Amino acid sequence: MDGLSQNRAPIAEALENFRSMRVVPFDVPGHKRGRGNRELTEFLGERCMSVDVNSMKPLDNLCHPTSVIRQAEELAAQAFGAAYAFLMVGGTTSCVQAMILSVCKRGDKIILPRNVHRSAINALILCGAIPVYVNPALNHELGISLGMSISDVRKAIEENPDAKAIFVNNPTYYGICSNLKEITELAHRHGMKVLVDEAHGTHFYFGKDMPISAMAAGADMASVSMHKSGGSLTQSSFLLVGKEINKDAVRAIINLTQTTSASYLLLASLDLSRKRLATEGEKIFEKVKEMAQYARDEINNIEGYYAYSREIINGDTIYDFDISKLSVNTLDLGLAGIEVYDILRDEYDIQIEFGDLGNILAYISVGDSYKDIERLVGALSEIARRYRRDKAGMIKHEYINPNVVIPPQEAFYAEKESMPLKDSCGRISGEFVMSYPPGIPILAPGEKITKEIIDYIEYAREKGCFLTGTEDLGVKDIKVIK
């Protein structure tokens, strides 16, 4: 890297140098450094618009980097302990899809938990790989799905020795971690690659006493949402690869779907955020952990809530827990998490990350303060006093074992017909149904629709969950296989 240190940000530096050159633009984008769209420039700022530029020799090219972008990628790899790192501008969705498309082709098997983000199943639709689902264990008291059990992974490997890879969510949205190192070693002994969705685990690489990161565990590839806990702009992520992966082949896969007009705003945000975490990350995430623990202690003093932490670790399906996550169960209040989520936003002007049927998640970062934490705690206390009700009839589980009848790609492209969801019991779904966030499908293409699934969807709708995935924006009708 020509002696570059983690204190450098090659892309951001190149953009600053470019601004000082006062180049006359006869290229795209057509706003010409903001002069062609004054309203947008006033909204975003002249400094921002002046660096919204096209790829050119001084600024390198994301599809085929040879200078500053390549330096930024190598610095990121060094910071994350990877053999190589790719700057991604299509979010972690594009990272997940690049991972799967890099190791699987049509007809190949991949072992994965069913409570994956939609992007993983979308990748199966794109490449035609066959999912072998390891159904996650459940914590019925909290109403959450857990990590992958070693015994379940071993059984899946023994029954599918021809599988190409194992895909792991680590951590889950709630902060649950699997035994990633043992899963990785088990997979490698059987010649399988390990792909890790670390959308919510950027801080594992920089914080002290955190759960093990994918690269430290020896995984082959990992997708990291730098824009979540890492502080970069929304839609910017890193794809990390290990030493056994051909990085040039991966870049060719990435270039199949990633834009050829990468935003330098996103690239610079990745570069600068990596610099900050590499130089200050341990201190940053120590503060985050302290704030999260303070919030947990305060919330657990309010009757009806349970802000859980490492005490739920069981050594297998909850091998570790991310204590920077503020996950709070609300079922003892007689309120679904989504109901608390809505009340916080509508009545207290507090926007948390998400609420599902039994839990809420408040995302805490270095941008928060103890004053903000106190406001959240105070609002939750008032909600408990004002809205508590009998918890009879509350649905506790967040996961239904799927019955996969047709591979996702075949189902997605099959002839379909539309019918009311309430009448679709026994049919095969041709599309997704999911709550977003977190974007984990309740139903995916190729899966049998059951009464339990229909009841669950109706209950989620009744509680106010934001349902997506169907062509019908009201999610009243669903496309099924003819």
Secondary structure, 3 states (H helix, E strand, C coil): CCCCCCCCCHHHHHHHHHHHHCCCCCCCCCCCCCCCCHHHHHHHCHHHHHCCCCCEHHHECCCCCCCHHHHHHHHHHHHHCCCEEEEECCHHHHHHHHHHHHHCCCCCEEEEECCCCHHHHHHHHHHCCEEEEECCCEECCCCEECCCCHHHHHHHHHHCCCCCEEEEECCCCCCEECCHHHHHHHHHHCCCEEEEEECCCHHHHCCCCCCCCCCCCCCCEEEECHHHHCCCCCCCEEEEECCCCCHHHHHHHHHHHCCCCCCHHHHHHHHHHHHHHHHHHHHHHHHHHHHHHHHHHHHCCCCCCEECCHHHCCCCCCCEECCCCEEEECHHHCCCHHHHHHHHHHHHCCCCCEECCCEEEECCCCCCCHHHHHHHHHHHHHHHHHHCCCCCCCCCCCCCCCCECCCHHHHHHCCEEEEEHHHCCCCEECCCEEECCCCEEEECCCEECCHHHHHHHHHHHHHCCCEECCCCCCCCEEEEEC
